[in-house]
Amino acid sequence: MIWFTSFLCVMRHPFVSKSSFDDIASESMRSFLQQDGPHMFDSALAPVWVSLVLVKLKGDPKSALKFFKEAGARAGFRHAAESYCVLAHILFCGRFYLDARNVIREWILLGREFPGFDFFDMLWSTRNVCRPGFGVFDTLFSVLVDLGMLEEARQCFWKMNKFRVLPKVRSCNELLHRLSKSDKGKLALSFFKDMVAAGLWPSVFTYNTVIGCLAGEGDLEIAWSLFEEMKDTGLVPDIVTYNSLIDGYGKVGLLTKAVIVLEEMKDAGCEPDVITYNSLINCFCRFERIPQAFNYLHEMKQRQLQPNVVTYSTLIDAFCKAGMILEANKFFVDMIRVGLRPNEFTYTSLIDANCKIGDLNEAFKLASEMQQAGVHLNIVTYTALLDGLCEDGRMREAEELFGALLKAGWTLNQQIYTSLFHGYIKATMMEKAMYILEEMNKKNLKPDMLLYGTKIWGLCKQNNIQDSEAVIREMMDCGLTANSYIYTTLMDAYFKVGKTTEAVNLIQKMQELGIKTTVVTYGVLIDGLCKKGLVQQALSYFELMTLSGLQPNIMIYTCLIDGLCKSDRVEEAKDLFNEMLDKGISPDKLVYTSLIDANMKHGNPEEALSLQNKMVEIGMELDLHAYTALIWGFSRHGQVQQAKSFLNEMLSKGIIPDQVLCMYLLRKYHELGNINEALTLHDDMMRRGLISRTIDITVPSVHS
């Protein structure tokens, strides 16, 4: 603290032209330079003498700096704050700007050890050492910014404004840049306003920094107003300005506005660059508008702009998320062909996509290629691989990977633990699942919505409704509200254990809690009601769903059509079938099979045959259930030749009918008096192993 107490002493004796101090300073300097220097530094007043000597050396900045360094090199000696300030003024006046900056930097690094220390006040109090020059204060402000002392820099600016020694716009821009990189958009905007209020004229770079920061944080209304203000002041927005706005609008899904900015950019004569098109491609891909993203890729190439790693990686990731693996692979191959090196994001997208479709061999092959290419696997890559193993039930390999990551010192994230927990739940390895929860608690990894959802899913899978309800209460105690996925999982479990009333009541509870009811929720509800034979109630919820603006999917139509058919409401089923077609939803096999079966039961074999023909026309292969419905139906209506034809067709495709169906067709032949054909068919069925030899077929007599 010697240097700080010396500072107080100096403040009591400021640098004024008193003869006594001049004599003392001259004597001290001569003494130090000749022989008394060593003894002088034994005194508590040594920092004061050094400051006075520096003042005497103000006309010789080089000597002053040398003296300062030699003094500072002495054991146990520490310069007073004044010495730094005096020397900074001397060096700046002598145009030794870099040295002045280094001295100020050293001073700040020492001074920030003392909270509340005001650098501007100290430098201002020593300003009269040399002729007035205020560039040194800009250096002080700039060094504070450079050291990341952003709040101190803002306070320094306010004092500089008060005394009208403002920093340069360039220095202010650096503070704005630092604030924007720290995601402090409000502070950046506030400082920008302070700059303008102080009379500084923002440059294009200034506006770009603030607009980019605000756009990145989603504050687009203010970003746009600054864009308009910028143009009103006569500044011309450049490519950085436009790119910031395009990226900002695109990230929040305001794609039309992003395109408007692009068109204004072109009209202003500012040519889009690779960054512009990458932003557009990224935002259109993010919101599942891949065709439009491709249009911008084409436009990009037309402008002779070469797609880079970011362009390819963005499109590959979009294809992967859309389940279009073949297209993703094509772009991956093309990327390498044109000489671009895939990065960890590119590989991870492909690895994750292959894991999700269960192609783990390809996923691990890509991981191996990734390492061979010198691209390091990151925690996201490992998470995708471990999640893939867990989904595929390969828990031993998942455990080995998990253990290897721990051994290698990786900091494992919550998603990895959740994936492993999900895998154990899925494999009904409940003890190990609970162990993972304990490990997460030890590491202070609090369960999130995904983990709670997984836990509830596992309990519901075991029809453990009571514990599932307890977990939901636990979530609420932790301040979490169960989401639509969790309530839908619980609803499905209620239906499976026969608690229909409780399942239906969950819809009301979700609405009371303000939880969004999704198409999946309605799908589970309608499916459950139809399976319980409550088709009319299911239709009521179907109507409620459409009135709320949700569009029914193929699953919901299938459930209702199947339910209506089983309830002998064929005409209503046909209406829904036609509604599906009108909406462009392609019916699946279950829909066709349900309608075929229902039409057969209602005496409409021609309609059933027409539906079968439609299936063939659209390339839909008939399965066991469809053939069973057709053979049973035509047999019932006495059209045994048609039934036998479908039997032969299904056998030729390797589809084996059950014995009951074969016996039913044989008996129909007997009933119709086609005894010879029945015997031939019987022998053929026995030869094929379709019926047991022990079954005794009683052939009625001609008179029976």
N, C-alpha and C positions, 0 to 999 in steps of 0.2 A: 504493500500500500504506500511505499515511500513516494513513488511517482505521483500518486493521486493527491497526497498531502502537499507535495511540492506544487502541484497544480493550484491548490487553494492559496498557497503563498504567492504565486505569480499573479493570481487574480486580485490579490490585495495590492500588488505593485505592478500595475499594467505598464505596457510598453509606451512610456512617454519620454520626451526628450529632457530629462533632468540631468544636470551635470554630474551629480553624485553617481547615478546609475551608469552614465557614460564612462566615468573613470573606473568604476568597479568592473564594467564589462571589458574595457581595454586591458586593465590589469589582469583580469581573469584569463583573457584570451592569450596574452603574452605568457602568463604563468603556465597555462596548459600546453601551449605550443613549444615552450622551451623545456621546463623541467618540473613544474609543480603539478602537472596534470594528474599523476598518480595519487598525490595527496588530496587534490580537490575532490576526487571521487569517493574519498572516505567520508565526506560531509553529507549530511541529510539534505543540504541545499544544492547538491550537485545538479539535479535536474533543472533548477532555476538558473544556475550559471550557464548550463548548456544552451538553454533558450536564449539567454542574453548574448552569448557568443554568436549564435546563429543569426540574430538580428544584426550584429556587427558585420557578419559575412554576407549580408543580403545582396551586395553588389557582385559577389563571386559565387554563383550557384554551385559550381563544381566543388569548390572548397567547402562550402556549407554542407553539401551532401557527404563529402569524404569525412568531414569532422563528425557529422551525425552518425555515420556508420562505425567509425572508430570508437566513438563514445559508447554506442550501443553494444559493441563487442566486448566491453569490459565486464568481468565477472561480477554478478550481483547488481549491475546497474540496469535501470529501466527508465526510458525516456518519459517525460511528462507529456500530457496530451498537447500542451502548448507547443512543444518542440515539433511534434508532427505537423500541427497546423501552420506554424511559422515556416517550416521548411517547405510545406506544400505551396504556400503563397510565393516563397522565394523561387522555387523551381518553376512554377507556372509563369511568373513574371519573366523569368529568363528563358521561357519557351522550351523548358525541359519537360514536355507534357507527359511522356511515358513514365519518367522518374516520379513526377508529381502524383500520377495515378497509383504507382506502386506504393508510395509512402502513405497515401490515403487508404489504400486497401489494407496495409499492415496495421494502421491505426484503428480501422474499423474492426478488424478481426480481434484486436486486443480489447477494444472498448466495449464490444458487445457482451463481454463477460459480466458487465455491470448493468443490470436492468435499469431502464429509465435514462440512460446516458444519451444526451442529445448532441449529435455530431454537428448539425447545422449551427446551433448556438455557439459551439466552441470555435468553429471555423469562421463564423461571422465576427466574433469578438476579436479576432486577430487579423482582420482584413486590412488594417492600416499599416501593416509591416512594410508592404511595398505599395507601389502606385495602385490605385483602384483597378481591379480586373476581376470580372465576375465569372469567367470561364471555369475557374476552379470549383465553383459551386455546382456547375453542370457535371463536372467530373465526380464530385461527391455523390450526386444523385445517381449517376450512371454506375458507380461502383456498388452502391447499395442494391441496385437492381441486379447487377451481375452476381452478387453474393446471395441472391434469393431473399433479401430482406425487404420484401415487397411492401409491407405495412410501414416500415421505417421510411421507405422511399416515398410513399404517399404523404406521410407527415412532413418529410423534407420539402416536397413540392408545395404544400400549403404554406410553409414558412417562406420559401423562395418567392412565392406569389405575393405574400404579405410585404416583403421587402423589395419586390419587383426585380428580382434577379432570376428570371425564369430559365429553366433548362431548355435545351434545344428540342425541337420536335422529334428529331431522331432518337434522342434519349427517352422521351416520353413514349415513343413507339415501342421501344424495347420493354418498358414496363407493361404496356398494353399486351404485348406479345406474351410476356411471362404470365400475366393474369389469365389470358385466354387459354394457355397451355395447362393452367391449373384448374380449368373448368370453373373459373370465377367470373362468369359473364356479367353479373350485376355489378361487381366491383369494376370491371373493365368499362362498362357503360358509364358508371359514376365518374371514373377518372377521365374518360373522354369528355364528359360534360364540364369537368373542372378545367380541362385544357382549353376548351372553347371559351368558357367564362373568363379565363385568365388572359384571353386575347391571342392565344396561339392558333395558327392556321393549320388544321389537320391536312395531311397529305393523302394521296390515294392509298398509300400503305397504311396510314392510320385508319381510314374508313374500312379498308379490307380486313384489318385485324379484328375490329369490333364486329363488323358484319359477319365475318367467318365464325367468331366465337358465339354470337347470338344464334346464328343459323344452326350451328352444331348442337346447341343446347335446346333447340326447338322454339326459341323465342322469335318466330319469323315475322310477326307483325312489326316489332321494333326494328328488326333487321331490314325489312322492306322500307320502312320510313327513313332510315339512315341512307339507304340506297337512293331514294328520291331526293333527300337533302343533299347528298353528295353531288348529284347532277345539277341541282339548283345553284350550288356554289361555283359551278363552272368546271368542276373536276370530271374527268372522263373515266368511267368505270373500265377496268381492264379485265383480262381473262380470269384473274383470281377472284374478283368481285362476283362475276357471273357464276363461276364454278361453285363458290360457297353457297349461293342462293339455290342453284340447281340441286346440289347435294342435300341442303337443308330441307327443301320442299320434298325431295324424293324420299328421304328417310322416314318422314312422317306420313307418307302415302298420298301427298298432294301432287299427284303425277301430272295432272293437267297444268297446274301452276308451274311445275318444273319445265314443262314443254314451252309454256308462254315465255319464261325467262330465256330459254334457248333461242326462241325465234327473235326476241328483242335483241339478244346478243348478236345474232347474224345480221339483223337489220342495222345495228350500230357499226357493222364492219369489223367486229371482233370475231376472229375465226376460232371455232371450237378446237380444243386439243384432245389428246388421249385421255387426260383427266376428266374432261367434260363428258366424253362418251362412256368412260368407265363408271362415272357416277350415275348416268342415265341407265346403263345396262344393269348396274347393281340394284337400283331402286325398282326397276320394272321386274327384275328377277325376284326380288324380295317379296313383292306383292303378286307373285305368280302370274306375271304377264310376259311369259317367255317369248311369244311371237313378236311383241313390240320391242323387246330387248334385241332380238335378232335383226329387226329393222335398223336399229341404231348401229349394230355391228356392221351391217351392209353399208350404211351411210358413212361410217368411219373409214371403211376400206375404200369407198369411192373418193374420199378426200385424201387418199394416199397416206392415211395414218395407220401405222402398224399396231395391231393389238399386242399388248404386252402380257406379262405373267398375271397381272391383276385381272385383265380382261378374260383370259382363258379360265383362270381359277374361279372367277365369279360365275361364269356360265356352267362350268363343271359342277360347282356346288349347287346351282339351281337345278340342273338335270338330276343330280343325286337326290335332292330333297323331293323332287317330283317323281322319283322312282324310275327315271329314264336312264338306266345304267348304260345301255348300249350307246346312247348319244353322248353320255359323259365320257365313256371310253374312247369314242371317236375323237372328241376334242382333246383328250389327254394325249393320244397318239399324234394328232396334228400339231399339238403344242411342242412336243419333242422334235417333230420333223422340221419345224421352222427354226429350231435352235434355241428354244426357250427352256429354261430349267424349272421344272415344277418345284414349288416350295412346300413347306410343312402344311400349309392350309390346303393346297391342292391334293396332296396325298391323303390328308386326314378326311377330306370330304368323300373321296372314293372309298377309303377304308370303312368309314362309318356307314356309307350306303350299302356296301357289300355285307357288312355285319347285319344290317337291318333286314336284308333279304335272305339271310342265313348262309351266304356263300363265304364261310370263314376261311376256306382254303385260299380264295382269291384275296381276301383281306390280309391274311398273313404273308402272302406272296408280295403284296404291295408294300407291306411294312418292311420286308426284307430288301426290296428294291430301294426303298426310301433310305435305309441305312447305307446300302452300297453306294448310293448317289451322294452320300455325305450330308444328307438332310436328317437332322436329329428328330426323333420321335418326341413329341411334347405330351403333357399330361392329358390333353384332349384326345390325342391319338390312342394313348394307353386306355383311357376311359372307354372309347369306342370298342376297342378290342375286348376288354374285359366284359363289357355289357353284351357284346355279341356271343361270347362264350357262355355267359349266364343264360341268355335267352335260348341258346341251343341245348341247355342242360349239361354242358361240359364243365361241371363244377370243380372237378379236380384240377383241370387246366387253368380255370379261373383263379383258384386258390394259389396255384404255382405262380401265376403272373402277379397276383396281389402280393405274395411273399417276396418275389423278386424286386418289386417296386419298393417295398419297405426296406429291404436289405440294401438297395442302391441309394437310399436316403431321400427318396422322393417325398414331398409333402402332398399327401393324398387328399383330394378334395371330397366334398360331400357326395358328389355324383358317383364317384367310384364306390364309396361305401353303400350308397343306395342301390347301385347296380348289383353288388354282391348280395345285399339283403334281399333284393327282388329275386335273384337266382335261387337263393336258399328257400324262399317262400314258395316259389314255383316248383321246386324239387321236393317240397314238403319236408325240408330239413330244418324244422322249427328251432331246435336247440342252437344250431349254428347261426340262424337268423337272429335270435335273441342275443347271442354273443357279439354279433356285429353292432347291435344297438348299444350294448354295454361299452364296446370300444369307442363308439362315437361319443358317448357321454363322457368318457375319460378324456377325450380330445376336445371337449367343449364344442362338438359339432351338434348343434341343436337340430332335431328333426324338422324338416320343412314339409310343405304341402305334398311334394312328390313322395317322400318317404312314408308319411302318414297314409297317403293314398295306396301305396304298395302294401303296407301292413294291413289295411282294411280289406284290400283285394284278396290277400292271402287268407285272412280269417273267413271272409265270405265264401271263398273257394272251398273251405272246409265246412261250410254251413254253420259257422260259429257266429251267429247273429249277436248274441249277448256281448261277446268281447268286442265285436265291431262297434257296437253302440257305445261301449266304454271308451274306445279309442277316440271316437268323435267327441265325447265329453272331455277327454284329456286335451284334445286339440283346442277346444274352447277355453279351457283353463289356461292354456299357453297363449291365448289371444289370437288364435287362428280360427277362421271360419271355414268349415268344410266346403269344398267347391262342387261344381256340377258333376265332375267325374266321380267323386266319392259318394255323393247321394245316389247317382245312377247305379254304381256298383252295389250299394246297399239295397236299392230297389230290386235289382235283378236277383239278389240273394233272397229277399222276402218272397218273391214269386216262386223261387225254386223250393222253398220249404213250406209253401202253401199259405203264407201270410199275405193274402191278396189285399185285404183292407189296409194293412200297414204299408204295403207297397204303394197303393194309390194315394194314401195320406201324405206320402213324402212330397208329392207335387205341390200340395197346398203349403207344406212346411217350407219348401224351397222358395215359393213366392213370397211367403211372410218374411223370410230372411233376406230377400232381395237377390237370391242366387239365380243366375241366368239359366233358364231351361233350354237345353240344346236339342237338336234333332236326334242325337243319340239317346237322350233321356226319354223323349217321346217314343223312340223306337223300342226301347226296353219296355216301356209302359204298355204300348199297343200290342207288342208281341206277347207279353205276359197275360194280358186280358184275353187275347184271342186263344191262347193255349188253354185257358180256363173256360173257354166257351162263352165269354162275356163280350161277344162281338159288337153288340149295340153300344156298350160303354166305350169300347175301343174306337168306334166310329165317331163318338162324341168328342173324344180327345183328338182324333184326327182333324175334325173340323176346327176345334179350338186352336190347334197347332197352325193350321193354314191361315186362320184369322189373325194370328200373332205375327204373321209374316215369314214364318219358317217354311221352307220347301221340303216336302216329304222326299225321302230317298228310296232307293230300290228295296231296301230292307223293310221299310214300313209298308209299301205297296204289297210286297210279297206276303207279309204277315196277314194283312187284311184280306187279300184275295184268297189265301189259304183258309183263313178263318171263315170267310163267307161261304166258300165252297163246302166246308165241312158242316156248316149250318144250313145247307140246302138253299142258300140265297145266291143262286148262280147268276141271275140277271144283274144284281148289284156288283158281283165279282167281275162280270164282263164290262160293266161301265167303268170300273176302276182300271181294268186292263186297257181299255181304249184311252182313258185319261193319261195313263203312263205313256202310251205311244204318242199322244198329242204333245206331251211335254218333252219328248225326245229321250225318255228313259227306256232302255232296252230291258224287257222282262227276262228273268233268268229261268233256269230249268224248273225250279220249284213252282213258279207261277204257271208255266205251261202244263206241268204235270198235274197241278191242282185243278186247273180248268178241264184238262182231258178227263181226269177222274170224275169230276162233278158232272160234266156233260154225259159221260157214260151212264152214271147213276140216274140221270134225269131223262134218259132215253134219247139222247142226241149224239149217236155214234158218228154221224156225218160231220158234226161240228168238231168232235174230238179228232177225227181224221184230218180235218182242215188245219187244226192247231198243230198236229204232228207234221204236216207238210210245211207249215211256216217254220218250224224248228229246223227242218232239213234245208229249207231255202236260205236261212241265215247262217248255216254252217254249225248249228248247235247239235252236238252229239246226244242222242238219247241215252239215259242211264237205266239202271235196274228198276227204279221206281216208275219211270215213264213207260218202259216196256210192260211192266206188271199191270199198270193201269189200262194200257191198250189191250193186252191179252185177256185180262179179266173182263174188261168191258165188252169186247167183241164176242167172247165166249158166252157171256150172259145174254147177249142179244141174238144168240144162235148163229153168229157169223164165224163159225169155227175155222173155216179156211183162211179168213183174214187173220184170225188169232194165231193160227199155226204159222202163217207167213211171218208175223212179227217174232214168234218164238224162234224160227230158223234164223232170222236176221240177228237177233240178240246173241244166239249161240255162235254165229259166225264172227261176232265181234269179241267173243270170249267172255260175255256176260252170262253168268249162270243163274237161272231162275230157281226159286225155292221149290221144294217138293209139293207144297200145298197148291201152288199155282198150276203145276203140271197135272196133279190129280184132278183139279177143277176142270181143266181143258179136256182131259180124258173122259170124265163123267158127262161132259156136255156132248161129246161125240156119242156116247152110249145113249143119252137121253134122246138124241135126234135119230137114233137107229142106224148110225154109221158104224156098224160093228166091225167090219173088216178094217176100215181105216183106223178105228180105235185100237184094234189089236196090233196093227202095224206100228202105230204111234207108240203104243205101250212098249213093244219090243225095242223100238229105237231109243226110247227114254231109258229103258233098263240098260241097253248097251252103252249109252252115254253116261250112265251113273246118275241120272237125274232123279230116279225113284228107286226105292229099295226093293230087292227081290222078295222080301218077306211080305210085301203088301199084296193082299188078295183082291184082285179086281173082279167083282161079280158082274158078269156080262148078262144084262137082262135078255130074256127070250123075246122072240118076235111078238108073242102074244101079250107080253106084260105091259 
